[in-house]
Amino acid sequence: MCYNRESIGRFAACLKLLGTACRFAAWALASTHKTRVAIFGGASSGDPALGVAGAPPSTVKLDGCNVLITGASAGIGREFARQLAGRARSLILVARREDRLAELRDELQEQHPNLAVQIRQVDLADPAQLQELMEWFDRENINVDLLINNAGLGDSGPFATSDPIRNEQMTLVNVVALISLTRHVLPQMIAKRRGGILNLSSSAGFLPVPGSAVYAATKAYVTSFSEALRAELHGTGISVCVLCPGPVRTEFQQVAKRPDGRPEIGPKFVLVPVEQVVRDAIKGLEADKPIVIPGFAMKLAMLLARLTPMLLLRLLLRRYSSRDSTV
Ligand SMILES: NC(=O)c1ccc[n+]([C@@H]2O[C@H](COP(=O)([O-])OP(=O)(O)OC[C@H]3O[C@@H](n4cnc5c(N)ncnc54)[C@H](OP(=O)(O)O)[C@@H]3O)[C@@H](O)[C@H]2O)c1
C-alpha cells in the first residue's frame, strides 16, 4: 500500500475532525450533567439524588397510579383514559368540551367503581387558564405519576394562507402547554424518584411537511424536547417517552382542515387504529422505550425518512409541495 502526501493529509484532517467531534461530545455530556446538577441540585459526581450511581430503573408503574391526560375529550386522549381506567387509581381529564369529559367520566366510573375521575375544562391555548390549572394542582395537592401530554391540533394547507390565530393556537397547545405542564409536575416526580411523561408528537415531526409547516414544526419540537428531557432525567427513575403516530382516524383531520378543504388522511396501509396506537404507547412506556411509532408501515417509512440525505429530501419535498400547493 502506498501513502502519498495528499492521503496522509486527508487522514490527518479526518483525525482532527474526529477529535473535534469527541471534544464536542464530551462537552455536551459534561454540560448535560452540569445542567442536571443545576436544575435538581446535588454534587456533580454520582449524587444519589440524581440517581447517577445505583439509579432506580426508569419504569412506570401504571397499576394504582395517578394519571393526568390532556385532550381527553376525543380521539387518542379518550382512548388513553379508557385503556388506563382499569389500572390507574385516579384520572384527571383535561379539555375544553366539558360535556364530553363528563360523559367519559360517567362511563369510566360505571365500569370501574374504585376509580377516581376528575375533569377540568381548560383551554390550553389560554395562558391564564393553563396557569389556573397548575395553581389548582398545587391547591389540591394533586400528585401526578403519569403525565400524558396529548392535547393537540393541526392545520392542513399552505402557510401563506394560514390563519394566524390557528398558528398561535397550535404553538400554544402543542408546545407551550406541554412544556409548562411537564415543568410543573417534574419536581414532584423527581422527589418521588418515579414517574412517567408521555408526549404526543407525530411522524410529521421527523420531516418538514409542506402543507402542515407549523404543525410539523411543533411536533419536531416535541420530539426533540422529549429526547433531551429523557437524557437529562436518565437515572432519576423517571421515564420519558415520545409517541409518534402516523395518520390515525380521529377528529384530528376534521379540526385540521381549512374551511374550504376536505379532511385529509393518509393511504389506508399506513392507518393504525386508535386502540392499537394507545396499546403500543402503553407497552412502550412500560418498557421505557424512548420513542414509539405504531404500525410497521410507519416504522419503516420513518426509518427511510431518517436515512434519506437532506439534499434528496429537499428535492422530494419540493416536488410534493408544488404538486399539492394551492398558493
Ligand atoms: N390523529 C392523527 O392522525 C394524529 C397523528 C399523529 C399525532 N397526533 C397527535 O395526537 C394528539 C391527539 O390527537 P387526536 O388524533 O386524538 O385528535 P382529536 O380527536 O382532535 O383530539 C384532540 C384533543 O385535544 C384537545 N384540545 C385541542 N385543543 C385544545 C385546547 N385549546 N385546550 C384543551 N384541549 C384541546 C381536544 O379537546 P377539546 O376540543 O374538547 O378541547 C381533544 O380532546 C395530538 O397531539 C395530535 O397532534 C394525531
The ligand as an SDF file (V2000), in Angstrom:
LIG
                    3D

 48 52  0  0  0  0  0  0  0  0999 V2000
  -54.9520   11.6970   14.5140 N   0  0  0  0  0  0  0  0  0  0  0  0
  -53.7810   11.7090   13.9200 C   0  0  0  0  0  0  0  0  0  0  0  0
  -53.6790   11.4000   12.7110 O   0  0  0  0  0  0  0  0  0  0  0  0
  -52.5490   12.0470   14.6990 C   0  0  0  0  0  0  0  0  0  0  0  0
  -51.3090   11.6310   14.1940 C   0  0  0  0  0  0  0  0  0  0  0  0
  -50.1630   11.9380   14.8890 C   0  0  0  0  0  0  0  0  0  0  0  0
  -50.2320   12.6450   16.0690 C   0  0  0  0  0  0  0  0  0  0  0  0
  -51.4430   13.0490   16.5600 N   0  0  0  0  0  0  0  0  0  0  0  0
  -51.4630   13.8220   17.8020 C   0  0  0  0  0  0  0  0  0  0  0  0
  -52.2430   13.1320   18.7590 O   0  0  0  0  0  0  0  0  0  0  0  0
  -52.8050   14.0530   19.6960 C   0  0  0  0  0  0  0  0  0  0  0  0
  -54.2790   13.7590   19.8450 C   0  0  0  0  0  0  0  0  0  0  0  0
  -54.9100   13.9480   18.6000 O   0  0  0  0  0  0  0  0  0  0  0  0
  -56.2190   13.1900   18.1650 P   0  0  0  0  0  0  0  0  0  0  0  0
  -55.9290   12.5000   16.9160 O   0  0  0  0  0  0  0  0  0  0  0  0
  -56.7740   12.4390   19.3030 O   0  0  0  0  0  0  0  0  0  0  0  0
  -57.1120   14.4710   17.8040 O   0  0  0  0  0  0  0  0  0  0  0  0
  -58.6070   14.8670   18.2690 P   0  0  0  0  0  0  0  0  0  0  0  0
  -59.5130   13.7070   18.1510 O   0  0  0  0  0  0  0  0  0  0  0  0
  -58.9250   16.1070   17.5080 O   0  0  0  0  0  0  0  0  0  0  0  0
  -58.4170   15.2090   19.8190 O   0  0  0  0  0  0  0  0  0  0  0  0
  -57.6790   16.3360   20.2110 C   0  0  0  0  0  0  0  0  0  0  0  0
  -57.8420   16.5720   21.6940 C   0  0  0  0  0  0  0  0  0  0  0  0
  -57.1020   17.7350   22.0490 O   0  0  0  0  0  0  0  0  0  0  0  0
  -57.9570   18.6240   22.7530 C   0  0  0  0  0  0  0  0  0  0  0  0
  -57.6230   20.0190   22.5150 N   0  0  0  0  0  0  0  0  0  0  0  0
  -57.4550   20.6420   21.3170 C   0  0  0  0  0  0  0  0  0  0  0  0
  -57.2650   21.9480   21.5160 N   0  0  0  0  0  0  0  0  0  0  0  0
  -57.3300   22.1640   22.8480 C   0  0  0  0  0  0  0  0  0  0  0  0
  -57.2300   23.3260   23.6690 C   0  0  0  0  0  0  0  0  0  0  0  0
  -57.0610   24.5410   23.1660 N   0  0  0  0  0  0  0  0  0  0  0  0
  -57.3400   23.1630   25.0020 N   0  0  0  0  0  0  0  0  0  0  0  0
  -57.5480   21.9580   25.5480 C   0  0  0  0  0  0  0  0  0  0  0  0
  -57.6610   20.8280   24.8300 N   0  0  0  0  0  0  0  0  0  0  0  0
  -57.5320   20.9380   23.4940 C   0  0  0  0  0  0  0  0  0  0  0  0
  -59.3760   18.3150   22.2200 C   0  0  0  0  0  0  0  0  0  0  0  0
  -60.3450   18.6450   23.2090 O   0  0  0  0  0  0  0  0  0  0  0  0
  -61.3900   19.8720   23.1120 P   0  0  0  0  0  0  0  0  0  0  0  0
  -61.6600   20.1330   21.6700 O   0  0  0  0  0  0  0  0  0  0  0  0
  -62.5830   19.3650   23.8580 O   0  0  0  0  0  0  0  0  0  0  0  0
  -60.7190   20.9940   23.8080 O   0  0  0  0  0  0  0  0  0  0  0  0
  -59.3020   16.8140   22.0710 C   0  0  0  0  0  0  0  0  0  0  0  0
  -59.5980   16.1810   23.2690 O   0  0  0  0  0  0  0  0  0  0  0  0
  -52.4800   15.4430   19.1520 C   0  0  0  0  0  0  0  0  0  0  0  0
  -51.3850   15.9820   19.8340 O   0  0  0  0  0  0  0  0  0  0  0  0
  -52.1230   15.1850   17.6910 C   0  0  0  0  0  0  0  0  0  0  0  0
  -51.2370   16.1490   17.1940 O   0  0  0  0  0  0  0  0  0  0  0  0
  -52.6040   12.7530   15.8940 C   0  0  0  0  0  0  0  0  0  0  0  0
  1  2  1  0
  2  3  2  0
  2  4  1  0
  4  5  1  0
  4 48  2  0
  5  6  2  0
  6  7  1  0
  7  8  2  0
  8  9  1  0
  8 48  1  0
  9 10  1  0
  9 46  1  0
 10 11  1  0
 11 12  1  0
 11 44  1  0
 12 13  1  0
 13 14  1  0
 14 15  2  0
 14 16  1  0
 14 17  1  0
 17 18  1  0
 18 19  2  0
 18 20  1  0
 18 21  1  0
 21 22  1  0
 22 23  1  0
 23 24  1  0
 23 42  1  0
 24 25  1  0
 25 26  1  0
 25 36  1  0
 26 27  1  0
 26 35  1  0
 27 28  2  0
 28 29  1  0
 29 30  1  0
 29 35  2  0
 30 31  1  0
 30 32  2  0
 32 33  1  0
 33 34  2  0
 34 35  1  0
 36 37  1  0
 36 42  1  0
 37 38  1  0
 38 39  2  0
 38 40  1  0
 38 41  1  0
 42 43  1  0
 44 45  1  0
 44 46  1  0
 46 47  1  0
M  CHG  2   8   1  16  -1
M  END
$$$$
